[in-house]
Amino acid sequence: MSTVLVVEDNPAIRNMYGAGLSGFGYSVAEASNVDDAITYIAAHELPSIILLDLRLPGRSGRDLIKHVRNDLRRSDVKIIVVSATLNQSRDVLDMGIDASLSKPVDLRQLLGMVQQYAPA
């Protein structure tokens, strides 16, 4: 079973993504900020996919991308950025993300993208 780590500070959005993905057979872990996500990653097997908001309290989603790609040197973990500010953040595309979606997200589109990278 593929695991998706949802990193989103808005609990309603985080729960919606989690419920939608778990309903299609994914194991879902949730984090509300980068530090919680890094703690999760350190304590568990790496997720297949990280769904990542860029604007988070404390450290930016960019810090998590750098951690996975540079510190852990893991290109096999797929990172999908889901952000309302994506159009203003072209630099993030050069950081090694695999895909991006602009908020508000259509859950069917999100599920299709997740299924493209990791079967349930």
PEVENKA-V926232 format. One record per residue. RES is the residue in three letters. PHI is phi as a letter, one per 20 degrees, with the letter a starting at -180 (* if undefined). PSI is psi in degrees with one decimal (NA if undefined). OMEGA is omega in radians with two decimals (999 if undefined). Layout:
res:RES phi:PHI psi:PSI omega:OMEGA
res:RES phi:PHI psi:PSI omega:OMEGA
This chain:
res:MET phi:* psi:131.7 omega:3.13
res:SER phi:f psi:140.7 omega:3.11
res:THR phi:d psi:135.2 omega:3.05
res:VAL phi:d psi:125.5 omega:3.04
res:LEU phi:e psi:115.9 omega:3.14
res:VAL phi:e psi:117.0 omega:3.14
res:VAL phi:d psi:101.2 omega:-3.01
res:GLU phi:b psi:130.7 omega:-3.10
res:ASP phi:e psi:-20.8 omega:3.13
res:ASN phi:e psi:113.2 omega:-3.06
res:PRO phi:f psi:-34.5 omega:-3.14
res:ALA phi:f psi:-43.7 omega:3.12
res:ILE phi:f psi:-44.0 omega:3.12
res:ARG phi:g psi:-45.2 omega:3.14
res:ASN phi:f psi:-37.2 omega:3.12
res:MET phi:f psi:-47.7 omega:3.10
res:TYR phi:f psi:-46.7 omega:-3.11
res:GLY phi:f psi:-46.1 omega:-3.14
res:ALA phi:f psi:-42.6 omega:-3.14
res:GLY phi:f psi:-45.3 omega:-3.10
res:LEU phi:f psi:-40.0 omega:3.12
res:SER phi:f psi:-30.4 omega:3.08
res:GLY phi:f psi:-19.0 omega:3.10
res:PHE phi:d psi:17.7 omega:3.00
res:GLY phi:n psi:6.6 omega:3.11
res:TYR phi:e psi:145.3 omega:2.95
res:SER phi:e psi:128.8 omega:-3.05
res:VAL phi:c psi:130.6 omega:2.99
res:ALA phi:d psi:150.2 omega:-3.08
res:GLU phi:c psi:144.9 omega:3.04
res:ALA phi:b psi:142.9 omega:-3.11
res:SER phi:e psi:-6.0 omega:3.11
res:ASN phi:b psi:173.4 omega:-3.08
res:VAL phi:f psi:-41.7 omega:-3.12
res:ASP phi:f psi:-42.2 omega:3.09
res:ASP phi:f psi:-36.7 omega:3.12
res:ALA phi:f psi:-43.1 omega:3.13
res:ILE phi:f psi:-39.5 omega:3.08
res:THR phi:f psi:-44.2 omega:3.09
res:TYR phi:g psi:-48.6 omega:-3.10
res:ILE phi:f psi:-39.0 omega:-3.13
res:ALA phi:f psi:-28.4 omega:-3.04
res:ALA phi:e psi:-10.3 omega:-3.05
res:HIS phi:c psi:169.9 omega:2.98
res:GLU phi:f psi:143.5 omega:-3.12
res:LEU phi:g psi:140.3 omega:3.09
res:PRO phi:f psi:158.5 omega:3.06
res:SER phi:f psi:-36.2 omega:-3.07
res:ILE phi:c psi:141.8 omega:2.96
res:ILE phi:d psi:119.7 omega:3.01
res:LEU phi:e psi:118.7 omega:-2.90
res:LEU phi:c psi:124.1 omega:2.95
res:ASP phi:e psi:144.9 omega:3.13
res:LEU phi:e psi:-39.1 omega:-3.07
res:ARG phi:e psi:101.7 omega:-3.11
res:LEU phi:c psi:156.8 omega:3.08
res:PRO phi:f psi:142.0 omega:-3.10
res:GLY phi:n psi:-120.2 omega:-3.10
res:ARG phi:f psi:148.2 omega:-3.13
res:SER phi:f psi:157.0 omega:3.02
res:GLY phi:g psi:-25.9 omega:3.09
res:ARG phi:g psi:-35.4 omega:3.13
res:ASP phi:f psi:-35.8 omega:3.11
res:LEU phi:f psi:-39.3 omega:3.08
res:ILE phi:g psi:-47.3 omega:3.13
res:LYS phi:f psi:-40.3 omega:-3.14
res:HIS phi:f psi:-47.7 omega:-3.10
res:VAL phi:f psi:-46.2 omega:-3.05
res:ARG phi:f psi:-40.6 omega:-3.03
res:ASN phi:e psi:-50.0 omega:-3.08
res:ASP phi:f psi:-48.2 omega:-3.13
res:LEU phi:e psi:-17.8 omega:-3.12
res:ARG phi:l psi:48.4 omega:-3.11
res:ARG phi:d psi:109.2 omega:3.08
res:SER phi:e psi:-9.5 omega:-3.12
res:ASP phi:f psi:-19.2 omega:3.06
res:VAL phi:f psi:120.5 omega:-3.13
res:LYS phi:e psi:131.8 omega:3.13
res:ILE phi:d psi:119.3 omega:3.08
res:ILE phi:d psi:115.9 omega:3.11
res:VAL phi:e psi:129.1 omega:3.09
res:VAL phi:c psi:107.4 omega:-3.01
res:SER phi:b psi:146.6 omega:3.06
res:ALA phi:f psi:-18.9 omega:-3.07
res:THR phi:d psi:17.4 omega:-3.06
res:LEU phi:g psi:-39.3 omega:-3.13
res:ASN phi:f psi:-25.9 omega:3.14
res:GLN phi:e psi:0.2 omega:-3.00
res:SER phi:c psi:53.6 omega:-3.11
res:ARG phi:f psi:-28.6 omega:-3.11
res:ASP phi:f psi:-27.3 omega:-3.12
res:VAL phi:f psi:-26.9 omega:3.12
res:LEU phi:f psi:-26.7 omega:3.13
res:ASP phi:e psi:-1.4 omega:-3.07
res:MET phi:e psi:-1.9 omega:3.08
res:GLY phi:o psi:25.9 omega:3.06
res:ILE phi:f psi:157.9 omega:-3.12
res:ASP phi:e psi:-27.6 omega:-3.13
res:ALA phi:a psi:167.9 omega:3.11
res:SER phi:b psi:149.7 omega:3.06
res:LEU phi:c psi:142.8 omega:3.09
res:SER phi:e psi:139.8 omega:3.06
res:LYS phi:f psi:148.6 omega:-0.05
res:PRO phi:f psi:145.1 omega:-3.05
res:VAL phi:d psi:136.5 omega:2.98
res:ASP phi:f psi:122.0 omega:-3.07
res:LEU phi:g psi:-34.1 omega:3.10
res:ARG phi:f psi:-39.1 omega:3.11
res:GLN phi:f psi:-42.1 omega:3.11
res:LEU phi:f psi:-47.3 omega:3.13
res:LEU phi:f psi:-43.3 omega:3.11
res:GLY phi:g psi:-40.1 omega:3.14
res:MET phi:f psi:-42.4 omega:3.11
res:VAL phi:f psi:-44.2 omega:3.14
res:GLN phi:f psi:-30.7 omega:3.11
res:GLN phi:f psi:-36.4 omega:-3.08
res:TYR phi:e psi:-27.3 omega:-3.11
res:ALA phi:b psi:122.0 omega:3.07
res:PRO phi:f psi:153.2 omega:-3.14
res:ALA phi:f psi:NA omega:999
